[in-house]
């Protein structure tokens, strides 16, 4: 099965345009996506192929796809996992949901670029954790692996959309001193989502934590504020 999916994706490759993605996803030596390789296959096409095969794809097949050197093949594998989780959720298959989450967490090493994190983690983890202990997110947030840390904060997106800000703010505080721009961007993105839902909550968080907040995170978090508000918080910083 995995070979069939892989071959179907390879037929869509565009080597010339793929060079553009090598630059966009920072894949040169010492960059965060070091040595990642691309085929230039658009995400909607990957979703189409994932939907076509997800019901018949085993964990073994998904694992083999995840081990591909090509970014799009790994993303398709993760999309297959998302569709499997969505189906298990619709059918209320608790054991299957648990197994999918276990498999996902055990294979985070293959989510080695920001889009492989952002397009997948919250779709699998948020529903599973909605009524459970969320300590796994804090374990990821304190991991030395930057992409696992990004999984921790981005996975709280759906909680925020449901008006639950606690974990987002706690994890944002944990990651506040991070050195990498990818984490700063993820944190401000979630803080801005909090602002959309409840500005007072975000203001309270800023008042308490602004002195320790990275300037990039702060600037983007308050980007939609009025000029007067932005000046006030930048001055506090």
N, C-alpha and C positions, 0 to 999 in steps of 0.2 A: 504493500500500500504506500509506504513512504517514498519508494522509488517512483511510483506512478505520479504522486503529487509533485515531487521534485522535478520530474521531467516536464510536467505540464507548466510549471513555473519557468523553467529554463527556456522553454519555447518563446516566452514573452520578453526575454532579456534584450536590453539595448546597451551594449558596451560603451558606446560613445557618450551617451547621456549619463551613464553610471558614474563617469569621472566627476560630474558635477556634485554628486552625492558624497563622493570621497572628501570633497572640500567642505560641504555643508555640515556633515556629521563629524568633522574633525578627526580624520582617521590616520593622520601622519604620526610619525614616531614622537612619543611623549605626549600626544594629545589624548583626550579622554576616550575617543573611539578608536584608539590605536589598532591598525591592521584590519579593521572591519572592511568587508568587501560587499559591493552592491551590484544589482542586476538592472536597476531602474524599472521596477514593476510598481505601478500605482497601487495604493492601499485598497481602493474599491475592487480592483481585480483580485487582490489577495483574499479579500473577504469573500468574494464570489467563489473562489476555489475552496476556501475553508468551509463555507456553508455546504458545498457540494459533497465533501468527504467526512465531515466531523463525526457523523453517526457511526461510521465504520472504522474509525481510526483508534487504534489501541494506544496505551501509554508508551509501549515499546516503539511504535511508529512515530509518535510525537517526539520521543527522546532522540531518535535518529535524525529527525528533521531539525531539532534544536542544536544538534552538533554540526550542522552545516556551516561552511565558511561564509555563506552568503546571508546577508542581513535579511532580505525579503523571505527567504525560506524559513529562517528562525521566527520571523514575525508571523508568518502563516501558521506555523506550529502553535504559537501562542494564541492566535485567533481561533484555531480549532479548539483549544482548551477552553476559551471563553464561551464558545457556542455549546460545548459539552456541559459546562457549568450552568449556563442559562437553561438548557433542557432539563437538567437534573433539578434545578430550582422550580421550574414550571410543574414538574411531576412530583415535587416534594420528596425527592429521593435523598434523604439526609446522609446515608452512608456514602453514596456516590459523590455528593458535594464535599464531604470530608476528605475523600480520596483525591479528588481533583485539587483541593487546597494543599494537601500534603505534597502531591507531585509538583505543584507549582512552586512551593517554597523550597523544595529540595533541588530545584533546577534554576534558581535565580541567577546562577553564574552565567547562564546563556542569555540573560536579559542585559546585554553589555552595551546598550546605548539608550539615550533618554526616551526615545519613542517606544522602544520595546518595554519600557517601564510604564510610561504614561497611558498607552492605549489599552493596557491589560490589567494592571494591578487592582485598581479600584473596582473593576467589574467582577473580579473573582473574590477579593477579600472583603469588600464592604458588606455584602449581603450575608456572607458566612459569619462575620464578626458582629453583626448588628445587635444580636442579643447574647453575645458571648464575651468572655474576658478578652481584652484586646492587648494583652501583654506581648504578643508576638510582634506588634507594631513597635513597641518600645525596645524590644530585642534588636529589631532591624535598625531602628534609629540610632542605636549605640554601637552598631557593627562598624568595623573599620572599612568595609566596602561601601564606597560612595553610592553605588546604584541601589544597594539594599536600603541605604538611608533615604534615597529618593522614593523608593517603594513605600517606606513608612509614612512619609508626609503626603504623597499623592493619593495613597489609599484612603485617606480621610475625606476626600472630596465629596463622596456621597453622604457621609455623615453630616457635613456642612449643609448640603442641599436639603437635608431633613431637619435642619435647625439644631444640630448637635455639634457644638464647637469645642468641647472639652479636650478631646484627643488632638485635634488640629493645633490648638494653642499650646498644649503641653509639649508636643513634638517640635513645634516651631521654636520653642524656647530651648530645647535640647540642641537643635541644629543652628542656633543663632550665631555661634562662633565658627561655623564651618568655613574652610578656606576656599572651597570651590564654587565658582559661579553657577554651576548647574544646580547646586543645592539652594543657593540664594534665590534663584529664579523660581524654584519649586515652592519655597517658603512664601515668597511674596505673592505668588499666584494663589495660594490657599488663603493667605491673610486677606487678599482682596475679595475672595469668595465670602469670607466671614463678613467683611464690610458690606457686601451686597445684601446680606441677610439681616445683619444687626450692627449698624455703625457704632452704637454705644459700646458694644462688647469689644470691638476692635480698638476704640479709643482708650478704653480702660486698660487693655493689654499694652498698648503703646506707652501709656503713662508709666506703667510699671517696669517695662523692659527696654525702653528706647535707648538708654545709655549703653546697653550691651548689644544692641542690634547692628548688624552689618549695614553700612550706608546704602548699598545696592538694594537690600531687602526693604529698608525704610523708604527709599525714594519711590520704588515701584508700588509699595503698599499704599502710599498716600497720593499716588498719581492722580486719582479722580477727585481728590479733595479740592476745596476752593483755594485760591491763591493765599488767602489769609491763614487758612488751616495749615497749608503746606509750610509756609514760613514759620509758623508757631512750632511745628514738630521738628523741622530742620534745626531751628534754634535750640530746642531742647537737646537734640543730639550733640 
